[in-house]
Amino acid sequence: MKELRVSRITRSYPQQRGFTLLELLVVLVIAVLLVSVAPPLLSAMSGATELRGAARQIAAGLRLARNLAITHQAEAVMSLDLAQRRFAISGDPREVTLPESLALHLYTAQSELRDQTTGSIRFFPDGSSTGGAVTVSGPKLAYRVNVDWLTGAIAIVEEDKPR
């Protein structure tokens, strides 16, 4: 008769270790520090985002005025009230109000100025305009929305220092 030999197979597990209490506390302290530092950084980013958003709103309003002038074959005007930080386009019932934390400056033709705080940029049926620029500025950064008088093209340019 044959003899059957049974042997035990032993598995060797590497020594498994968990995290120590000290390591967990260090991770928690780092997480708390990150959470306390993040809000000021995010608020600074939101200020820049707010500024960029306002510049884009102005550019969109200018593009709308230009498109209205071309499609209706009639002059279209974007009026800006710098004191109230708002603008409107002729032929459009909406009025856009910008955040109070921003400063606005308008550079336009003398004929388009109504008073010290109100002016406009006019677009003609051929797409041209009176030209000008609107600067939206915050404490550290500014965006200038340029309007080419010949073509009516609108471009946003970032500036390092506000005017």
CNS distance restraints for C-alpha pairs under 8 A (distance, minus, plus):
assign (resid  19 and name CA) (resid  23 and name CA) 6.19 0.50 0.50
assign (resid  19 and name CA) (resid  24 and name CA) 6.69 0.50 0.50
assign (resid  20 and name CA) (resid  24 and name CA) 6.44 0.50 0.50
assign (resid  21 and name CA) (resid  25 and name CA) 6.20 0.50 0.50
assign (resid  22 and name CA) (resid  26 and name CA) 6.25 0.50 0.50
assign (resid  23 and name CA) (resid  27 and name CA) 6.35 0.50 0.50
assign (resid  24 and name CA) (resid  28 and name CA) 6.24 0.50 0.50
assign (resid  25 and name CA) (resid  29 and name CA) 6.16 0.50 0.50
assign (resid  26 and name CA) (resid  30 and name CA) 6.28 0.50 0.50
assign (resid  27 and name CA) (resid  31 and name CA) 6.18 0.50 0.50
assign (resid  28 and name CA) (resid  32 and name CA) 6.16 0.50 0.50
assign (resid  29 and name CA) (resid  33 and name CA) 6.22 0.50 0.50
assign (resid  30 and name CA) (resid  34 and name CA) 6.23 0.50 0.50
assign (resid  31 and name CA) (resid  35 and name CA) 6.20 0.50 0.50
assign (resid  32 and name CA) (resid  36 and name CA) 6.18 0.50 0.50
assign (resid  33 and name CA) (resid  37 and name CA) 6.18 0.50 0.50
assign (resid  34 and name CA) (resid  38 and name CA) 5.98 0.50 0.50
assign (resid  35 and name CA) (resid  39 and name CA) 7.34 0.50 0.50
assign (resid  37 and name CA) (resid  41 and name CA) 6.95 0.50 0.50
assign (resid  38 and name CA) (resid  42 and name CA) 6.07 0.50 0.50
assign (resid  39 and name CA) (resid  43 and name CA) 6.03 0.50 0.50
assign (resid  40 and name CA) (resid  44 and name CA) 6.26 0.50 0.50
assign (resid  41 and name CA) (resid  45 and name CA) 6.33 0.50 0.50
assign (resid  42 and name CA) (resid  46 and name CA) 6.08 0.50 0.50
assign (resid  43 and name CA) (resid  47 and name CA) 6.31 0.50 0.50
assign (resid  44 and name CA) (resid  48 and name CA) 6.65 0.50 0.50
assign (resid  45 and name CA) (resid  49 and name CA) 6.11 0.50 0.50
assign (resid  46 and name CA) (resid  50 and name CA) 5.88 0.50 0.50
assign (resid  47 and name CA) (resid  51 and name CA) 6.21 0.50 0.50
assign (resid  47 and name CA) (resid 138 and name CA) 7.91 0.50 0.50
assign (resid  48 and name CA) (resid  52 and name CA) 6.15 0.50 0.50
assign (resid  48 and name CA) (resid 138 and name CA) 7.95 0.50 0.50
assign (resid  48 and name CA) (resid 141 and name CA) 7.52 0.50 0.50
assign (resid  49 and name CA) (resid  53 and name CA) 5.95 0.50 0.50
assign (resid  50 and name CA) (resid  54 and name CA) 6.18 0.50 0.50
assign (resid  51 and name CA) (resid  55 and name CA) 6.37 0.50 0.50
assign (resid  51 and name CA) (resid 102 and name CA) 7.13 0.50 0.50
assign (resid  51 and name CA) (resid 136 and name CA) 6.91 0.50 0.50
assign (resid  51 and name CA) (resid 137 and name CA) 7.02 0.50 0.50
assign (resid  51 and name CA) (resid 138 and name CA) 6.80 0.50 0.50
assign (resid  51 and name CA) (resid 142 and name CA) 7.49 0.50 0.50
assign (resid  51 and name CA) (resid 143 and name CA) 7.55 0.50 0.50
assign (resid  52 and name CA) (resid  56 and name CA) 6.23 0.50 0.50
assign (resid  52 and name CA) (resid 143 and name CA) 7.08 0.50 0.50
assign (resid  53 and name CA) (resid  57 and name CA) 6.17 0.50 0.50
assign (resid  54 and name CA) (resid  58 and name CA) 6.30 0.50 0.50
assign (resid  54 and name CA) (resid  98 and name CA) 6.47 0.50 0.50
assign (resid  54 and name CA) (resid  99 and name CA) 7.95 0.50 0.50
assign (resid  54 and name CA) (resid 136 and name CA) 7.26 0.50 0.50
assign (resid  55 and name CA) (resid  59 and name CA) 6.19 0.50 0.50
assign (resid  55 and name CA) (resid 135 and name CA) 7.94 0.50 0.50
assign (resid  55 and name CA) (resid 136 and name CA) 6.28 0.50 0.50
assign (resid  55 and name CA) (resid 143 and name CA) 6.30 0.50 0.50
assign (resid  55 and name CA) (resid 144 and name CA) 7.41 0.50 0.50
assign (resid  55 and name CA) (resid 145 and name CA) 6.66 0.50 0.50
assign (resid  55 and name CA) (resid 156 and name CA) 7.19 0.50 0.50
assign (resid  56 and name CA) (resid  60 and name CA) 6.00 0.50 0.50
assign (resid  56 and name CA) (resid 156 and name CA) 7.70 0.50 0.50
assign (resid  57 and name CA) (resid  61 and name CA) 6.17 0.50 0.50
assign (resid  58 and name CA) (resid  62 and name CA) 6.21 0.50 0.50
assign (resid  58 and name CA) (resid  87 and name CA) 7.98 0.50 0.50
assign (resid  58 and name CA) (resid 134 and name CA) 7.96 0.50 0.50
assign (resid  58 and name CA) (resid 145 and name CA) 7.45 0.50 0.50
assign (resid  59 and name CA) (resid  63 and name CA) 6.15 0.50 0.50
assign (resid  59 and name CA) (resid 145 and name CA) 6.35 0.50 0.50
assign (resid  59 and name CA) (resid 154 and name CA) 6.61 0.50 0.50
assign (resid  59 and name CA) (resid 155 and name CA) 7.43 0.50 0.50
assign (resid  59 and name CA) (resid 156 and name CA) 7.32 0.50 0.50
assign (resid  60 and name CA) (resid  64 and name CA) 6.09 0.50 0.50
assign (resid  61 and name CA) (resid  65 and name CA) 6.24 0.50 0.50
assign (resid  61 and name CA) (resid  78 and name CA) 7.22 0.50 0.50
assign (resid  61 and name CA) (resid  88 and name CA) 7.73 0.50 0.50
assign (resid  61 and name CA) (resid  89 and name CA) 7.00 0.50 0.50
assign (resid  62 and name CA) (resid  66 and name CA) 6.25 0.50 0.50
assign (resid  62 and name CA) (resid  78 and name CA) 6.49 0.50 0.50
assign (resid  62 and name CA) (resid 154 and name CA) 7.34 0.50 0.50
assign (resid  63 and name CA) (resid  67 and name CA) 6.08 0.50 0.50
assign (resid  63 and name CA) (resid 154 and name CA) 7.03 0.50 0.50
assign (resid  64 and name CA) (resid  68 and name CA) 6.06 0.50 0.50
assign (resid  64 and name CA) (resid  89 and name CA) 7.87 0.50 0.50
assign (resid  65 and name CA) (resid  69 and name CA) 6.22 0.50 0.50
assign (resid  65 and name CA) (resid  76 and name CA) 5.48 0.50 0.50
assign (resid  65 and name CA) (resid  77 and name CA) 6.24 0.50 0.50
assign (resid  65 and name CA) (resid  78 and name CA) 6.26 0.50 0.50
assign (resid  65 and name CA) (resid  89 and name CA) 6.10 0.50 0.50
assign (resid  65 and name CA) (resid  90 and name CA) 7.50 0.50 0.50
assign (resid  65 and name CA) (resid 123 and name CA) 6.74 0.50 0.50
assign (resid  66 and name CA) (resid  70 and name CA) 6.34 0.50 0.50
assign (resid  66 and name CA) (resid  76 and name CA) 6.82 0.50 0.50
assign (resid  66 and name CA) (resid 123 and name CA) 5.49 0.50 0.50
assign (resid  66 and name CA) (resid 124 and name CA) 7.47 0.50 0.50
assign (resid  66 and name CA) (resid 127 and name CA) 6.10 0.50 0.50
assign (resid  66 and name CA) (resid 152 and name CA) 7.08 0.50 0.50
assign (resid  67 and name CA) (resid  71 and name CA) 6.02 0.50 0.50
assign (resid  67 and name CA) (resid 127 and name CA) 7.72 0.50 0.50
assign (resid  68 and name CA) (resid  72 and name CA) 5.79 0.50 0.50
assign (resid  68 and name CA) (resid  73 and name CA) 7.82 0.50 0.50
assign (resid  68 and name CA) (resid  74 and name CA) 7.81 0.50 0.50
assign (resid  68 and name CA) (resid  76 and name CA) 6.42 0.50 0.50
assign (resid  69 and name CA) (resid  73 and name CA) 5.48 0.50 0.50
assign (resid  69 and name CA) (resid  74 and name CA) 5.07 0.50 0.50
assign (resid  69 and name CA) (resid  75 and name CA) 5.10 0.50 0.50
assign (resid  69 and name CA) (resid  76 and name CA) 4.99 0.50 0.50
assign (resid  69 and name CA) (resid 123 and name CA) 6.09 0.50 0.50
assign (resid  69 and name CA) (resid 124 and name CA) 5.73 0.50 0.50
assign (resid  69 and name CA) (resid 125 and name CA) 4.84 0.50 0.50
assign (resid  69 and name CA) (resid 126 and name CA) 7.75 0.50 0.50
assign (resid  69 and name CA) (resid 127 and name CA) 6.95 0.50 0.50
assign (resid  70 and name CA) (resid  74 and name CA) 7.06 0.50 0.50
assign (resid  70 and name CA) (resid 124 and name CA) 7.19 0.50 0.50
assign (resid  70 and name CA) (resid 125 and name CA) 4.58 0.50 0.50
assign (resid  70 and name CA) (resid 126 and name CA) 6.11 0.50 0.50
assign (resid  70 and name CA) (resid 127 and name CA) 5.88 0.50 0.50
assign (resid  71 and name CA) (resid 125 and name CA) 7.66 0.50 0.50
assign (resid  72 and name CA) (resid 125 and name CA) 7.48 0.50 0.50
assign (resid  73 and name CA) (resid 124 and name CA) 7.79 0.50 0.50
assign (resid  73 and name CA) (resid 125 and name CA) 4.57 0.50 0.50
assign (resid  73 and name CA) (resid 126 and name CA) 7.70 0.50 0.50
assign (resid  74 and name CA) (resid 124 and name CA) 6.56 0.50 0.50
assign (resid  74 and name CA) (resid 125 and name CA) 5.26 0.50 0.50
assign (resid  75 and name CA) (resid 122 and name CA) 6.90 0.50 0.50
assign (resid  75 and name CA) (resid 123 and name CA) 5.61 0.50 0.50
assign (resid  75 and name CA) (resid 124 and name CA) 4.68 0.50 0.50
assign (resid  75 and name CA) (resid 125 and name CA) 5.91 0.50 0.50
assign (resid  76 and name CA) (resid  89 and name CA) 7.22 0.50 0.50
assign (resid  76 and name CA) (resid  90 and name CA) 5.79 0.50 0.50
assign (resid  76 and name CA) (resid  91 and name CA) 7.54 0.50 0.50
assign (resid  76 and name CA) (resid 122 and name CA) 5.90 0.50 0.50
assign (resid  76 and name CA) (resid 123 and name CA) 5.23 0.50 0.50
assign (resid  76 and name CA) (resid 124 and name CA) 6.69 0.50 0.50
assign (resid  77 and name CA) (resid  89 and name CA) 5.73 0.50 0.50
assign (resid  77 and name CA) (resid  90 and name CA) 5.35 0.50 0.50
assign (resid  77 and name CA) (resid 120 and name CA) 6.46 0.50 0.50
assign (resid  77 and name CA) (resid 121 and name CA) 5.82 0.50 0.50
assign (resid  77 and name CA) (resid 122 and name CA) 4.43 0.50 0.50
assign (resid  77 and name CA) (resid 123 and name CA) 6.13 0.50 0.50
assign (resid  78 and name CA) (resid  87 and name CA) 6.87 0.50 0.50
assign (resid  78 and name CA) (resid  88 and name CA) 5.72 0.50 0.50
assign (resid  78 and name CA) (resid  89 and name CA) 4.40 0.50 0.50
assign (resid  78 and name CA) (resid  90 and name CA) 6.43 0.50 0.50
assign (resid  78 and name CA) (resid 120 and name CA) 5.41 0.50 0.50
assign (resid  78 and name CA) (resid 121 and name CA) 5.44 0.50 0.50
assign (resid  78 and name CA) (resid 122 and name CA) 6.47 0.50 0.50
assign (resid  79 and name CA) (resid  87 and name CA) 5.50 0.50 0.50
assign (resid  79 and name CA) (resid  88 and name CA) 5.43 0.50 0.50
assign (resid  79 and name CA) (resid  89 and name CA) 6.29 0.50 0.50
assign (resid  79 and name CA) (resid  90 and name CA) 7.84 0.50 0.50
assign (resid  79 and name CA) (resid 118 and name CA) 7.30 0.50 0.50
assign (resid  79 and name CA) (resid 119 and name CA) 5.82 0.50 0.50
assign (resid  79 and name CA) (resid 120 and name CA) 4.19 0.50 0.50
assign (resid  79 and name CA) (resid 121 and name CA) 6.69 0.50 0.50
assign (resid  80 and name CA) (resid  85 and name CA) 7.49 0.50 0.50
assign (resid  80 and name CA) (resid  86 and name CA) 5.99 0.50 0.50
assign (resid  80 and name CA) (resid  87 and name CA) 4.37 0.50 0.50
assign (resid  80 and name CA) (resid  88 and name CA) 6.75 0.50 0.50
assign (resid  80 and name CA) (resid 106 and name CA) 7.99 0.50 0.50
assign (resid  80 and name CA) (resid 118 and name CA) 5.70 0.50 0.50
assign (resid  80 and name CA) (resid 119 and name CA) 5.53 0.50 0.50
assign (resid  80 and name CA) (resid 120 and name CA) 5.76 0.50 0.50
assign (resid  81 and name CA) (resid  85 and name CA) 5.74 0.50 0.50
assign (resid  81 and name CA) (resid  86 and name CA) 5.39 0.50 0.50
assign (resid  81 and name CA) (resid  87 and name CA) 6.07 0.50 0.50
assign (resid  81 and name CA) (resid 117 and name CA) 5.91 0.50 0.50
assign (resid  81 and name CA) (resid 118 and name CA) 4.60 0.50 0.50
assign (resid  81 and name CA) (resid 119 and name CA) 6.85 0.50 0.50
assign (resid  82 and name CA) (resid  86 and name CA) 6.77 0.50 0.50
assign (resid  82 and name CA) (resid 104 and name CA) 5.85 0.50 0.50
assign (resid  82 and name CA) (resid 105 and name CA) 6.98 0.50 0.50
assign (resid  82 and name CA) (resid 106 and name CA) 7.78 0.50 0.50
assign (resid  82 and name CA) (resid 117 and name CA) 5.07 0.50 0.50
assign (resid  82 and name CA) (resid 118 and name CA) 6.06 0.50 0.50
assign (resid  83 and name CA) (resid 117 and name CA) 5.76 0.50 0.50
assign (resid  83 and name CA) (resid 118 and name CA) 7.82 0.50 0.50
assign (resid  84 and name CA) (resid  97 and name CA) 7.66 0.50 0.50
assign (resid  85 and name CA) (resid  97 and name CA) 5.87 0.50 0.50
assign (resid  85 and name CA) (resid  98 and name CA) 5.41 0.50 0.50
assign (resid  85 and name CA) (resid  99 and name CA) 7.31 0.50 0.50
assign (resid  85 and name CA) (resid 100 and name CA) 7.05 0.50 0.50
assign (resid  85 and name CA) (resid 103 and name CA) 7.90 0.50 0.50
assign (resid  85 and name CA) (resid 104 and name CA) 6.98 0.50 0.50
assign (resid  86 and name CA) (resid  95 and name CA) 6.87 0.50 0.50
assign (resid  86 and name CA) (resid  96 and name CA) 5.38 0.50 0.50
assign (resid  86 and name CA) (resid  97 and name CA) 4.18 0.50 0.50
assign (resid  86 and name CA) (resid  98 and name CA) 5.80 0.50 0.50
assign (resid  87 and name CA) (resid  95 and name CA) 5.85 0.50 0.50
assign (resid  87 and name CA) (resid  96 and name CA) 5.41 0.50 0.50
assign (resid  87 and name CA) (resid  97 and name CA) 6.69 0.50 0.50
assign (resid  88 and name CA) (resid  92 and name CA) 7.31 0.50 0.50
assign (resid  88 and name CA) (resid  93 and name CA) 7.78 0.50 0.50
assign (resid  88 and name CA) (resid  94 and name CA) 6.53 0.50 0.50
assign (resid  88 and name CA) (resid  95 and name CA) 4.73 0.50 0.50
assign (resid  88 and name CA) (resid  96 and name CA) 6.39 0.50 0.50
assign (resid  89 and name CA) (resid  93 and name CA) 7.74 0.50 0.50
assign (resid  89 and name CA) (resid  94 and name CA) 7.67 0.50 0.50
assign (resid  89 and name CA) (resid  95 and name CA) 7.64 0.50 0.50
assign (resid  98 and name CA) (resid 102 and name CA) 7.58 0.50 0.50
assign (resid 101 and name CA) (resid 138 and name CA) 7.15 0.50 0.50
assign (resid 102 and name CA) (resid 136 and name CA) 6.49 0.50 0.50
assign (resid 102 and name CA) (resid 137 and name CA) 5.73 0.50 0.50
assign (resid 102 and name CA) (resid 138 and name CA) 5.39 0.50 0.50
assign (resid 103 and name CA) (resid 135 and name CA) 7.92 0.50 0.50
assign (resid 103 and name CA) (resid 136 and name CA) 5.74 0.50 0.50
assign (resid 103 and name CA) (resid 137 and name CA) 5.15 0.50 0.50
assign (resid 103 and name CA) (resid 138 and name CA) 6.50 0.50 0.50
assign (resid 104 and name CA) (resid 134 and name CA) 6.91 0.50 0.50
assign (resid 104 and name CA) (resid 135 and name CA) 5.60 0.50 0.50
assign (resid 104 and name CA) (resid 136 and name CA) 4.85 0.50 0.50
assign (resid 104 and name CA) (resid 137 and name CA) 6.52 0.50 0.50
assign (resid 105 and name CA) (resid 134 and name CA) 5.65 0.50 0.50
assign (resid 105 and name CA) (resid 135 and name CA) 5.03 0.50 0.50
assign (resid 105 and name CA) (resid 136 and name CA) 6.76 0.50 0.50
assign (resid 106 and name CA) (resid 119 and name CA) 7.30 0.50 0.50
assign (resid 106 and name CA) (resid 132 and name CA) 7.53 0.50 0.50
assign (resid 106 and name CA) (resid 133 and name CA) 6.00 0.50 0.50
assign (resid 106 and name CA) (resid 134 and name CA) 4.65 0.50 0.50
assign (resid 106 and name CA) (resid 135 and name CA) 6.50 0.50 0.50
assign (resid 107 and name CA) (resid 132 and name CA) 5.12 0.50 0.50
assign (resid 107 and name CA) (resid 133 and name CA) 5.03 0.50 0.50
assign (resid 107 and name CA) (resid 134 and name CA) 6.24 0.50 0.50
assign (resid 108 and name CA) (resid 112 and name CA) 6.57 0.50 0.50
assign (resid 108 and name CA) (resid 113 and name CA) 7.33 0.50 0.50
assign (resid 108 and name CA) (resid 119 and name CA) 7.53 0.50 0.50
assign (resid 108 and name CA) (resid 120 and name CA) 7.10 0.50 0.50
assign (resid 108 and name CA) (resid 121 and name CA) 6.51 0.50 0.50
assign (resid 108 and name CA) (resid 130 and name CA) 7.20 0.50 0.50
assign (resid 108 and name CA) (resid 131 and name CA) 6.34 0.50 0.50
assign (resid 108 and name CA) (resid 132 and name CA) 4.36 0.50 0.50
assign (resid 108 and name CA) (resid 133 and name CA) 6.57 0.50 0.50
assign (resid 109 and name CA) (resid 113 and name CA) 7.09 0.50 0.50
assign (resid 109 and name CA) (resid 121 and name CA) 7.85 0.50 0.50
assign (resid 109 and name CA) (resid 130 and name CA) 6.28 0.50 0.50
assign (resid 109 and name CA) (resid 131 and name CA) 7.14 0.50 0.50
assign (resid 109 and name CA) (resid 132 and name CA) 6.96 0.50 0.50
assign (resid 112 and name CA) (resid 119 and name CA) 5.58 0.50 0.50
assign (resid 112 and name CA) (resid 120 and name CA) 5.34 0.50 0.50
assign (resid 112 and name CA) (resid 121 and name CA) 6.63 0.50 0.50
assign (resid 112 and name CA) (resid 122 and name CA) 7.69 0.50 0.50
assign (resid 113 and name CA) (resid 118 and name CA) 6.33 0.50 0.50
assign (resid 113 and name CA) (resid 119 and name CA) 4.24 0.50 0.50
assign (resid 113 and name CA) (resid 120 and name CA) 6.55 0.50 0.50
assign (resid 114 and name CA) (resid 118 and name CA) 5.51 0.50 0.50
assign (resid 114 and name CA) (resid 119 and name CA) 5.39 0.50 0.50
assign (resid 115 and name CA) (resid 119 and name CA) 7.02 0.50 0.50
assign (resid 121 and name CA) (resid 129 and name CA) 7.12 0.50 0.50
assign (resid 121 and name CA) (resid 130 and name CA) 6.04 0.50 0.50
assign (resid 121 and name CA) (resid 131 and name CA) 6.57 0.50 0.50
assign (resid 121 and name CA) (resid 132 and name CA) 6.93 0.50 0.50
assign (resid 122 and name CA) (resid 129 and name CA) 5.47 0.50 0.50
assign (resid 122 and name CA) (resid 130 and name CA) 5.49 0.50 0.50
assign (resid 122 and name CA) (resid 131 and name CA) 7.67 0.50 0.50
assign (resid 123 and name CA) (resid 127 and name CA) 6.32 0.50 0.50
assign (resid 123 and name CA) (resid 128 and name CA) 5.86 0.50 0.50
assign (resid 123 and name CA) (resid 129 and name CA) 4.21 0.50 0.50
assign (resid 123 and name CA) (resid 130 and name CA) 6.68 0.50 0.50
assign (resid 123 and name CA) (resid 152 and name CA) 7.22 0.50 0.50
assign (resid 124 and name CA) (resid 128 and name CA) 5.45 0.50 0.50
assign (resid 124 and name CA) (resid 129 and name CA) 5.75 0.50 0.50
assign (resid 127 and name CA) (resid 151 and name CA) 6.12 0.50 0.50
assign (resid 127 and name CA) (resid 152 and name CA) 5.57 0.50 0.50
assign (resid 128 and name CA) (resid 148 and name CA) 7.74 0.50 0.50
assign (resid 128 and name CA) (resid 149 and name CA) 5.70 0.50 0.50
assign (resid 128 and name CA) (resid 150 and name CA) 5.00 0.50 0.50
assign (resid 128 and name CA) (resid 151 and name CA) 4.81 0.50 0.50
assign (resid 128 and name CA) (resid 152 and name CA) 4.54 0.50 0.50
assign (resid 129 and name CA) (resid 147 and name CA) 7.66 0.50 0.50
assign (resid 129 and name CA) (resid 148 and name CA) 7.16 0.50 0.50
assign (resid 129 and name CA) (resid 149 and name CA) 4.68 0.50 0.50
assign (resid 129 and name CA) (resid 150 and name CA) 6.52 0.50 0.50
assign (resid 129 and name CA) (resid 151 and name CA) 7.27 0.50 0.50
assign (resid 129 and name CA) (resid 152 and name CA) 5.30 0.50 0.50
assign (resid 130 and name CA) (resid 149 and name CA) 5.24 0.50 0.50
assign (resid 131 and name CA) (resid 146 and name CA) 7.81 0.50 0.50
assign (resid 131 and name CA) (resid 147 and name CA) 5.00 0.50 0.50
assign (resid 131 and name CA) (resid 148 and name CA) 5.19 0.50 0.50
assign (resid 131 and name CA) (resid 149 and name CA) 3.87 0.50 0.50
assign (resid 131 and name CA) (resid 150 and name CA) 7.65 0.50 0.50
assign (resid 131 and name CA) (resid 152 and name CA) 7.07 0.50 0.50
assign (resid 132 and name CA) (resid 146 and name CA) 6.16 0.50 0.50
assign (resid 132 and name CA) (resid 147 and name CA) 5.26 0.50 0.50
assign (resid 132 and name CA) (resid 148 and name CA) 7.00 0.50 0.50
assign (resid 132 and name CA) (resid 149 and name CA) 7.23 0.50 0.50
assign (resid 133 and name CA) (resid 144 and name CA) 6.46 0.50 0.50
assign (resid 133 and name CA) (resid 145 and name CA) 5.37 0.50 0.50
assign (resid 133 and name CA) (resid 146 and name CA) 4.39 0.50 0.50
assign (resid 133 and name CA) (resid 147 and name CA) 5.79 0.50 0.50
assign (resid 134 and name CA) (resid 144 and name CA) 5.67 0.50 0.50
assign (resid 134 and name CA) (resid 145 and name CA) 5.15 0.50 0.50
assign (resid 134 and name CA) (resid 146 and name CA) 6.71 0.50 0.50
assign (resid 135 and name CA) (resid 142 and name CA) 6.78 0.50 0.50
assign (resid 135 and name CA) (resid 143 and name CA) 5.67 0.50 0.50
assign (resid 135 and name CA) (resid 144 and name CA) 4.23 0.50 0.50
assign (resid 135 and name CA) (resid 145 and name CA) 6.20 0.50 0.50
assign (resid 135 and name CA) (resid 163 and name CA) 7.85 0.50 0.50
assign (resid 136 and name CA) (resid 142 and name CA) 5.59 0.50 0.50
assign (resid 136 and name CA) (resid 143 and name CA) 5.29 0.50 0.50
assign (resid 136 and name CA) (resid 144 and name CA) 6.30 0.50 0.50
assign (resid 137 and name CA) (resid 141 and name CA) 5.98 0.50 0.50
assign (resid 137 and name CA) (resid 142 and name CA) 4.01 0.50 0.50
assign (resid 137 and name CA) (resid 143 and name CA) 6.30 0.50 0.50
assign (resid 137 and name CA) (resid 162 and name CA) 5.31 0.50 0.50
assign (resid 137 and name CA) (resid 163 and name CA) 7.30 0.50 0.50
assign (resid 138 and name CA) (resid 142 and name CA) 5.98 0.50 0.50
assign (resid 138 and name CA) (resid 162 and name CA) 6.79 0.50 0.50
assign (resid 139 and name CA) (resid 162 and name CA) 7.22 0.50 0.50
assign (resid 140 and name CA) (resid 160 and name CA) 7.10 0.50 0.50
assign (resid 140 and name CA) (resid 161 and name CA) 6.20 0.50 0.50
assign (resid 140 and name CA) (resid 162 and name CA) 6.71 0.50 0.50
assign (resid 141 and name CA) (resid 158 and name CA) 7.67 0.50 0.50
assign (resid 141 and name CA) (resid 159 and name CA) 6.29 0.50 0.50
assign (resid 141 and name CA) (resid 160 and name CA) 5.34 0.50 0.50
assign (resid 141 and name CA) (resid 161 and name CA) 5.58 0.50 0.50
assign (resid 141 and name CA) (resid 162 and name CA) 5.73 0.50 0.50
assign (resid 142 and name CA) (resid 158 and name CA) 6.10 0.50 0.50
assign (resid 142 and name CA) (resid 159 and name CA) 5.06 0.50 0.50
assign (resid 142 and name CA) (resid 160 and name CA) 6.44 0.50 0.50
assign (resid 142 and name CA) (resid 161 and name CA) 6.29 0.50 0.50
assign (resid 142 and name CA) (resid 162 and name CA) 4.89 0.50 0.50
assign (resid 142 and name CA) (resid 163 and name CA) 7.69 0.50 0.50
assign (resid 143 and name CA) (resid 156 and name CA) 6.58 0.50 0.50
assign (resid 143 and name CA) (resid 157 and name CA) 5.61 0.50 0.50
assign (resid 143 and name CA) (resid 158 and name CA) 4.54 0.50 0.50
assign (resid 143 and name CA) (resid 159 and name CA) 5.65 0.50 0.50
assign (resid 144 and name CA) (resid 156 and name CA) 5.72 0.50 0.50
assign (resid 144 and name CA) (resid 157 and name CA) 5.15 0.50 0.50
assign (resid 144 and name CA) (resid 158 and name CA) 6.38 0.50 0.50
assign (resid 144 and name CA) (resid 159 and name CA) 7.07 0.50 0.50
assign (resid 145 and name CA) (resid 154 and name CA) 6.78 0.50 0.50
assign (resid 145 and name CA) (resid 155 and name CA) 5.64 0.50 0.50
assign (resid 145 and name CA) (resid 156 and name CA) 4.47 0.50 0.50
assign (resid 145 and name CA) (resid 157 and name CA) 6.33 0.50 0.50
assign (resid 146 and name CA) (resid 153 and name CA) 7.97 0.50 0.50
assign (resid 146 and name CA) (resid 154 and name CA) 5.57 0.50 0.50
assign (resid 146 and name CA) (resid 155 and name CA) 5.24 0.50 0.50
assign (resid 146 and name CA) (resid 156 and name CA) 6.31 0.50 0.50
assign (resid 146 and name CA) (resid 157 and name CA) 7.52 0.50 0.50
assign (resid 147 and name CA) (resid 152 and name CA) 5.79 0.50 0.50
assign (resid 147 and name CA) (resid 153 and name CA) 5.71 0.50 0.50
assign (resid 147 and name CA) (resid 154 and name CA) 4.73 0.50 0.50
assign (resid 147 and name CA) (resid 155 and name CA) 6.79 0.50 0.50
assign (resid 148 and name CA) (resid 152 and name CA) 4.86 0.50 0.50
assign (resid 148 and name CA) (resid 153 and name CA) 5.25 0.50 0.50
assign (resid 148 and name CA) (resid 154 and name CA) 6.59 0.50 0.50
assign (resid 149 and name CA) (resid 153 and name CA) 7.88 0.50 0.50
